[in-house]
Amino acid sequence: MSDEGHWFFCLKHMRVEKGPGCADRLRMGPYDSEEAARLALTTAEERNEEWDAQES
């Protein structure tokens, strides 16, 4: 898959990137929008909390 047109959240620089950028191992995505990429850490935290609650 090409990175062109997709958004990512870079974990090294803690910022949103569009298209090719830092190495894939250092970023989350791809996302279809800048906002979704910006919220990547929040979304991951919410999902982890949901999964933890299901395991209890």
N, C-alpha and C positions, 0 to 999 in steps of 0.2 A: 504494500500500500504506500502510496506517495504521501508525504507530509504536507504537500501543497494544499492550501485551503483549510487545513485543520489547525486547531488550537491546542496548546499543551501548557502544563504548569511545570516549570523548571524547579526542581527541589534544591539544586545547587545555588541558584540565584534568587529563589523565592519570588518568581515573577512569571507572568504569562508570556508565552512565545507563540508566534504564528508561523507555520511552515517549518522548514528545516531549522534546527537550532542546536542546542546541546544534545549530547548523546542520549539515546532512548532510555538507557538505564538510570539517567538522572532526572527523568521527567515523567509526569503522569499524562495520560491521554492516549489517543486523540479525542478531542471534544469538537462538537459542531459549532460552538459559539465561544466568544471571548468570555462571556459571563460564566458559562459552565466551567471553563478552564480556571477562571478566577476563584470559583467556589470549590475547586477540586479537593482541597484539604478538609473543608467543612463537610462536603458530601461523604468523603471517606470516613471521617470521624462518626458521622451519623449512622452510616452503614455498619461500622464496627460495633457501635452501641446496640443497634438492632440485633446483630448476630449474637453478641454477648448475652442479651436478654433472652434470646431463643434457647441458648444452651443451658440456662439456669433452670 
